[in-house]
């Protein structure tokens, strides 16, 4: 898990499509460094499991926020605001508070990413044009 706090962090991303998408989002939000004024931008890395991400970020990905149901169970309901498949990754937004503070996860669509996390993304994501 890599928290993106400034331009140097974004420029260090090896996947050009993901790097470009994050630059586009930062431009749309008109954010100057540091980026965490409105929340966290997180790049998921190989080895990051949903449980690890939930523990580190405080967001609910495959755990139920509205009950005890987990991803894969009939009563499970995801808690993200939206989840889209972009060219090279999944982009998942969680709004944490009423003032709009949130977390954006960028999940590379790559075989090295946790298969359970990718299955979750594939099931719930909408695709951009």
Z-matrix of the N, CA and C atoms (Angstrom, degrees):
N
C 1 1.437
C 2 1.523 1 108.09
N 3 1.304 2 115.32 1 123.93
C 4 1.460 3 120.11 2 179.46
C 5 1.525 4 109.07 3 -119.29
N 6 1.333 5 116.72 4 115.64
C 7 1.463 6 121.63 5 176.27
C 8 1.524 7 107.53 6 -81.84
N 9 1.318 8 115.62 7 128.10
C 10 1.465 9 121.28 8 -177.66
C 11 1.522 10 108.64 9 -96.53
N 12 1.320 11 116.14 10 113.41
C 13 1.462 12 120.53 11 -174.71
C 14 1.517 13 113.96 12 -111.33
N 15 1.353 14 117.13 13 -17.26
C 16 1.463 15 119.66 14 -175.68
C 17 1.530 16 109.74 15 -158.79
N 18 1.330 17 115.65 16 176.80
C 19 1.466 18 120.70 17 -178.63
C 20 1.527 19 112.54 18 -59.91
N 21 1.314 20 117.30 19 -35.68
C 22 1.464 21 121.01 20 179.64
C 23 1.534 22 110.26 21 -61.24
N 24 1.335 23 116.76 22 -41.33
C 25 1.467 24 120.79 23 177.93
C 26 1.531 25 111.06 24 -62.58
N 27 1.332 26 116.69 25 -42.56
C 28 1.460 27 120.61 26 -178.80
C 29 1.529 28 110.26 27 -68.75
N 30 1.315 29 117.49 28 -42.73
C 31 1.463 30 120.68 29 -179.67
C 32 1.526 31 112.55 30 -63.95
N 33 1.332 32 117.19 31 -21.62
C 34 1.470 33 120.81 32 -179.99
C 35 1.529 34 112.66 33 -80.07
N 36 1.330 35 117.54 34 -5.23
C 37 1.466 36 120.82 35 179.21
C 38 1.523 37 108.35 36 -73.46
N 39 1.327 38 116.45 37 126.39
C 40 1.463 39 121.59 38 -175.13
C 41 1.522 40 114.01 39 -77.94
N 42 1.332 41 117.33 40 -25.20
C 43 1.458 42 120.55 41 -178.51
C 44 1.540 43 109.08 42 -84.33
N 45 1.337 44 118.30 43 110.46
C 46 1.465 45 120.68 44 -175.20
C 47 1.521 46 113.99 45 -60.93
N 48 1.334 47 118.62 46 -35.59
C 49 1.455 48 120.20 47 179.76
C 50 1.517 49 112.26 48 -66.04
N 51 1.321 50 116.50 49 -40.26
C 52 1.463 51 120.86 50 178.98
C 53 1.525 52 109.80 51 -69.96
N 54 1.323 53 116.45 52 -43.21
C 55 1.466 54 120.45 53 177.88
C 56 1.532 55 110.38 54 -58.14
N 57 1.322 56 117.28 55 -44.82
C 58 1.463 57 121.78 56 -179.80
C 59 1.532 58 110.77 57 -64.35
N 60 1.339 59 117.81 58 -42.22
C 61 1.458 60 121.51 59 178.92
C 62 1.533 61 111.04 60 -60.91
N 63 1.310 62 116.89 61 -44.00
C 64 1.463 63 120.24 62 -179.26
C 65 1.528 64 110.00 63 -66.03
N 66 1.322 65 117.93 64 -42.17
C 67 1.470 66 119.88 65 175.40
C 68 1.522 67 110.76 66 -59.25
N 69 1.331 68 116.88 67 -40.81
C 70 1.466 69 120.78 68 178.57
C 71 1.525 70 110.52 69 -61.96
N 72 1.329 71 117.64 70 -45.54
C 73 1.464 72 120.97 71 179.83
C 74 1.526 73 111.34 72 -63.00
N 75 1.311 74 116.40 73 -41.21
C 76 1.470 75 119.56 74 179.29
C 77 1.518 76 110.81 75 -64.82
N 78 1.307 77 116.89 76 -38.10
C 79 1.457 78 121.53 77 177.12
C 80 1.529 79 110.43 78 -65.25
N 81 1.333 80 116.67 79 -44.53
C 82 1.465 81 120.73 80 179.28
C 83 1.526 82 111.97 81 -61.45
N 84 1.320 83 116.36 82 -36.24
C 85 1.460 84 121.40 83 179.44
C 86 1.524 85 112.52 84 -83.43
N 87 1.339 86 115.86 85 -9.21
C 88 1.462 87 121.97 86 -178.06
C 89 1.528 88 111.07 87 53.90
N 90 1.336 89 115.34 88 47.26
C 91 1.463 90 120.79 89 -179.22
C 92 1.520 91 111.45 90 -95.21
N 93 1.297 92 115.00 91 133.07
C 94 1.455 93 121.56 92 169.54
C 95 1.520 94 106.90 93 -99.19
N 96 1.319 95 116.12 94 164.84
C 97 1.457 96 119.97 95 178.15
C 98 1.524 97 109.52 96 -66.00
N 99 1.304 98 120.94 97 148.97
C 100 1.463 99 125.76 98 -9.93
C 101 1.524 100 110.11 99 -73.92
N 102 1.336 101 115.93 100 156.35
C 103 1.458 102 121.73 101 -174.27
C 104 1.517 103 113.68 102 -81.66
N 105 1.307 104 118.64 103 -9.73
C 106 1.460 105 120.79 104 -171.58
C 107 1.526 106 114.70 105 -84.74
N 108 1.316 107 118.51 106 13.64
C 109 1.463 108 119.96 107 178.43
C 110 1.521 109 112.10 108 -66.26
N 111 1.328 110 117.63 109 -31.61
C 112 1.459 111 121.30 110 -179.28
C 113 1.529 112 112.29 111 -107.47
N 114 1.311 113 116.77 112 -0.84
C 115 1.457 114 120.35 113 -179.58
C 116 1.508 115 110.97 114 146.36
N 117 1.314 116 114.98 115 -160.61
C 118 1.457 117 120.12 116 -178.84
C 119 1.520 118 110.50 117 -112.73
N 120 1.314 119 114.92 118 141.01
C 121 1.460 120 122.70 119 170.79
C 122 1.523 121 105.68 120 -109.25
N 123 1.329 122 116.42 121 122.45
C 124 1.457 123 120.64 122 -173.54
C 125 1.514 124 110.06 123 -128.43
N 126 1.308 125 115.78 124 128.71
C 127 1.459 126 122.64 125 172.69
C 128 1.522 127 107.87 126 -97.00
N 129 1.322 128 116.48 127 119.16
C 130 1.457 129 121.62 128 177.43
C 131 1.525 130 108.34 129 -73.91
N 132 1.334 131 115.66 130 138.93
C 133 1.454 132 121.37 131 -177.77
C 134 1.532 133 110.51 132 -119.98
N 135 1.335 134 116.88 133 162.05
C 136 1.466 135 119.30 134 176.29
C 137 1.529 136 110.54 135 -53.34
N 138 1.316 137 115.64 136 137.31
C 139 1.463 138 120.90 137 -179.15
C 140 1.515 139 113.91 138 95.85
N 141 1.323 140 117.78 139 -16.14
C 142 1.467 141 121.23 140 178.62
C 143 1.525 142 109.09 141 -77.33
N 144 1.307 143 116.44 142 118.11
C 145 1.457 144 121.11 143 177.29
C 146 1.528 145 109.35 144 -96.21
N 147 1.327 146 117.98 145 161.99
C 148 1.464 147 118.66 146 175.16
C 149 1.533 148 112.27 147 -56.02
N 150 1.326 149 117.73 148 -41.94
C 151 1.475 150 120.72 149 179.98
C 152 1.527 151 111.20 150 -62.65
N 153 1.322 152 117.65 151 -42.17
C 154 1.464 153 121.79 152 177.63
C 155 1.522 154 110.24 153 -61.48
N 156 1.339 155 117.15 154 -46.68
C 157 1.465 156 120.99 155 -179.25
C 158 1.522 157 111.11 156 -64.07
N 159 1.318 158 117.17 157 -41.28
C 160 1.464 159 120.54 158 178.13
C 161 1.522 160 110.90 159 -62.20
N 162 1.324 161 115.87 160 -43.99
C 163 1.470 162 120.65 161 -179.64
C 164 1.520 163 111.45 162 -63.64
N 165 1.311 164 117.48 163 -42.70
C 166 1.458 165 121.85 164 -176.07
C 167 1.530 166 113.93 165 -77.61
N 168 1.347 167 117.27 166 -30.43
C 169 1.464 168 119.93 167 -173.74
C 170 1.519 169 114.16 168 -105.82
N 171 1.333 170 116.96 169 -20.52
C 172 1.457 171 120.18 170 -176.65
C 173 1.520 172 113.75 171 79.83
N 174 1.323 173 118.24 172 8.36
C 175 1.459 174 121.17 173 176.56
C 176 1.520 175 109.35 174 -97.12
N 177 1.319 176 116.41 175 160.91
C 178 1.459 177 121.80 176 -179.93
C 179 1.513 178 108.16 177 -107.10
N 180 1.295 179 116.10 178 117.29
C 181 1.460 180 120.62 179 178.96
C 182 1.524 181 108.33 180 -104.19
N 183 1.308 182 117.28 181 -68.77
C 184 1.458 183 120.84 182 -178.56
C 185 1.527 184 112.12 183 -105.23
N 186 1.330 185 116.60 184 -1.04
C 187 1.459 186 121.39 185 172.72
C 188 1.516 187 107.69 186 -95.39
N 189 1.320 188 115.91 187 147.54
C 190 1.457 189 119.17 188 -178.16
C 191 1.513 190 112.79 189 -82.47
N 192 1.308 191 116.46 190 127.47
C 193 1.459 192 121.77 191 174.85
C 194 1.533 193 109.68 192 -82.82
N 195 1.323 194 116.35 193 -24.98
C 196 1.460 195 121.38 194 -173.97
C 197 1.527 196 112.35 195 -101.59
N 198 1.306 197 116.66 196 13.20
C 199 1.454 198 121.90 197 -179.17
C 200 1.511 199 109.91 198 164.29
N 201 1.315 200 116.08 199 -167.12
C 202 1.459 201 120.85 200 -176.59
C 203 1.521 202 113.70 201 -90.23
N 204 1.327 203 117.73 202 -4.83
C 205 1.472 204 120.31 203 -176.91
C 206 1.523 205 110.56 204 -66.96
N 207 1.310 206 114.66 205 140.24
C 208 1.469 207 122.91 206 177.62
C 209 1.519 208 109.23 207 -106.80
N 210 1.339 209 115.52 208 161.52
C 211 1.462 210 120.68 209 176.08
C 212 1.518 211 109.79 210 -52.14
N 213 1.322 212 116.19 211 133.18
C 214 1.453 213 122.32 212 -177.99
C 215 1.514 214 112.99 213 101.05
N 216 1.340 215 117.19 214 -18.02
C 217 1.456 216 121.18 215 177.41
C 218 1.528 217 109.23 216 -92.22
N 219 1.311 218 116.20 217 150.06
C 220 1.460 219 121.83 218 -173.84
C 221 1.530 220 113.33 219 -57.34
N 222 1.308 221 118.85 220 -38.35
C 223 1.466 222 122.16 221 -175.81
C 224 1.533 223 113.54 222 -84.05
N 225 1.330 224 117.76 223 -2.06
C 226 1.476 225 120.17 224 -177.37
C 227 1.521 226 111.04 225 -64.81
N 228 1.337 227 115.02 226 137.70
C 229 1.455 228 121.77 227 174.53
C 230 1.533 229 107.60 228 -132.56
N 231 1.337 230 118.10 229 120.95
C 232 1.472 231 119.67 230 -178.82
C 233 1.530 232 111.13 231 -66.77
N 234 1.325 233 115.54 232 156.32
C 235 1.463 234 120.17 233 -175.54
C 236 1.525 235 113.86 234 -111.53
N 237 1.322 236 119.19 235 5.25
C 238 1.459 237 119.99 236 179.15
C 239 1.523 238 109.81 237 -73.32
N 240 1.333 239 115.78 238 158.37
C 241 1.464 240 120.83 239 174.81
C 242 1.515 241 109.80 240 -78.15
N 243 1.320 242 115.38 241 -43.30
C 244 1.462 243 121.45 242 173.86
C 245 1.512 244 109.88 243 -158.70
N 246 1.331 245 113.22 244 157.22
C 247 1.456 246 121.80 245 -179.50
C 248 1.523 247 106.54 246 -142.96
N 249 1.331 248 115.39 247 118.14
C 250 1.462 249 120.76 248 -178.09
C 251 1.513 250 110.52 249 -123.64
N 252 1.336 251 114.71 250 145.77
C 253 1.445 252 119.73 251 172.53
C 254 1.524 253 107.54 252 -93.41
N 255 1.303 254 116.10 253 121.00
C 256 1.455 255 122.90 254 175.91
C 257 1.528 256 107.60 255 -98.15
N 258 1.295 257 117.68 256 -171.05
C 259 1.465 258 121.47 257 -177.53
C 260 1.530 259 112.46 258 -59.30
N 261 1.317 260 117.89 259 -44.86
C 262 1.464 261 121.40 260 -172.93
C 263 1.524 262 114.58 261 -120.66
N 264 1.325 263 116.18 262 -0.44
C 265 1.463 264 118.00 263 -174.79
C 266 1.521 265 111.21 264 -159.37
N 267 1.311 266 113.82 265 172.59
C 268 1.454 267 122.03 266 170.14
C 269 1.530 268 106.75 267 -103.16
N 270 1.307 269 115.63 268 139.80
C 271 1.466 270 121.84 269 178.70
C 272 1.524 271 106.99 270 -117.77
N 273 1.324 272 116.06 271 120.00
C 274 1.459 273 121.89 272 -173.29
C 275 1.527 274 109.24 273 -124.63
N 276 1.331 275 116.90 274 124.69
C 277 1.467 276 122.18 275 -178.14
C 278 1.519 277 110.62 276 -110.01
N 279 1.316 278 114.96 277 131.58
C 280 1.459 279 123.17 278 173.35
C 281 1.524 280 107.68 279 -121.50
N 282 1.318 281 118.37 280 122.12
C 283 1.460 282 122.21 281 174.42
C 284 1.522 283 106.56 282 -93.63
N 285 1.333 284 115.21 283 123.97
C 286 1.455 285 121.08 284 -171.34
C 287 1.526 286 112.80 285 -95.00
N 288 1.343 287 116.51 286 -30.80
C 289 1.463 288 118.86 287 -175.98
C 290 1.525 289 110.95 288 -141.27
N 291 1.317 290 115.57 289 167.36
C 292 1.466 291 121.55 290 -177.52
C 293 1.525 292 113.32 291 -64.77
N 294 1.320 293 117.56 292 -20.63
C 295 1.469 294 119.26 293 179.74
C 296 1.530 295 112.17 294 -84.31
N 297 1.336 296 117.21 295 4.32
C 298 1.457 297 121.47 296 176.56
C 299 1.512 298 114.62 297 94.53
N 300 1.335 299 117.99 298 -3.01
C 301 1.461 300 120.78 299 178.72
C 302 1.520 301 108.69 300 -60.67
N 303 1.317 302 116.57 301 135.22
C 304 1.452 303 118.77 302 -176.35
C 305 1.509 304 113.52 303 -156.55
N 306 1.314 305 114.18 304 -173.43
C 307 1.457 306 123.23 305 178.52
C 308 1.519 307 108.23 306 -131.49
N 309 1.326 308 115.36 307 134.02
C 310 1.450 309 120.92 308 173.65
C 311 1.522 310 107.55 309 -114.69
N 312 1.327 311 115.34 310 124.41
C 313 1.453 312 121.03 311 174.45
C 314 1.519 313 108.72 312 -101.46
N 315 1.311 314 115.92 313 131.31
C 316 1.464 315 122.49 314 171.74
C 317 1.521 316 105.65 315 -107.56
N 318 1.336 317 115.87 316 112.06
C 319 1.458 318 122.07 317 -175.43
C 320 1.523 319 107.64 318 -108.30
N 321 1.328 320 118.11 319 106.76
C 322 1.471 321 119.48 320 178.63
C 323 1.525 322 111.40 321 -56.80
N 324 1.315 323 115.98 322 136.01
C 325 1.465 324 121.39 323 175.65
C 326 1.526 325 106.63 324 -85.45
N 327 1.321 326 114.79 325 80.98
C 328 1.455 327 122.05 326 -169.37
C 329 1.521 328 109.61 327 -143.31
N 330 1.318 329 117.51 328 145.40
C 331 1.462 330 121.92 329 -178.19
C 332 1.525 331 113.24 330 -62.79
N 333 1.324 332 118.46 331 -19.42
C 334 1.460 333 121.19 332 -179.69
C 335 1.534 334 113.32 333 -81.69
N 336 1.330 335 116.84 334 -7.80
C 337 1.465 336 121.17 335 -179.79
C 338 1.530 337 108.80 336 -85.52
N 339 1.323 338 116.49 337 148.35
C 340 1.454 339 123.07 338 -177.99
C 341 1.534 340 111.01 339 -47.37
N 342 1.336 341 117.79 340 125.36
C 343 1.471 342 120.45 341 -176.06
C 344 1.529 343 113.75 342 -63.50
N 345 1.330 344 118.20 343 -32.09
C 346 1.458 345 120.16 344 177.69
C 347 1.527 346 111.24 345 -68.05
N 348 1.322 347 116.40 346 -39.26
C 349 1.457 348 120.49 347 178.16
C 350 1.529 349 110.43 348 -66.65
N 351 1.328 350 116.92 349 -42.06
C 352 1.461 351 120.03 350 177.75
C 353 1.530 352 111.44 351 -65.56
N 354 1.319 353 118.08 352 -38.73
C 355 1.466 354 120.84 353 177.68
C 356 1.524 355 110.24 354 -62.32
N 357 1.320 356 116.69 355 -42.78
C 358 1.462 357 121.61 356 177.06
C 359 1.531 358 109.94 357 -58.94
N 360 1.319 359 116.57 358 -49.29
C 361 1.467 360 121.56 359 -179.22
C 362 1.523 361 110.66 360 -61.14
N 363 1.299 362 117.15 361 -45.54
C 364 1.473 363 120.65 362 -178.83
C 365 1.527 364 111.94 363 -62.48
N 366 1.329 365 115.76 364 -36.77
C 367 1.469 366 119.40 365 -178.22
C 368 1.523 367 112.22 366 -70.07
N 369 1.325 368 117.23 367 -39.66
C 370 1.463 369 120.12 368 -171.34
C 371 1.522 370 115.68 369 -102.87
N 372 1.312 371 117.94 370 -12.04
C 373 1.471 372 120.21 371 -173.21
C 374 1.523 373 112.40 372 -74.97
N 375 1.333 374 113.43 373 146.27
C 376 1.448 375 120.51 374 165.73
C 377 1.527 376 105.97 375 -95.84
N 378 1.299 377 117.25 376 159.00
C 379 1.466 378 121.05 377 -178.36
C 380 1.525 379 109.24 378 -107.85
N 381 1.331 380 115.58 379 133.89
C 382 1.461 381 119.28 380 177.39
C 383 1.516 382 108.99 381 -82.41
N 384 1.308 383 114.47 382 156.20
C 385 1.485 384 119.51 383 -179.26
C 386 1.500 385 111.07 384 -78.32
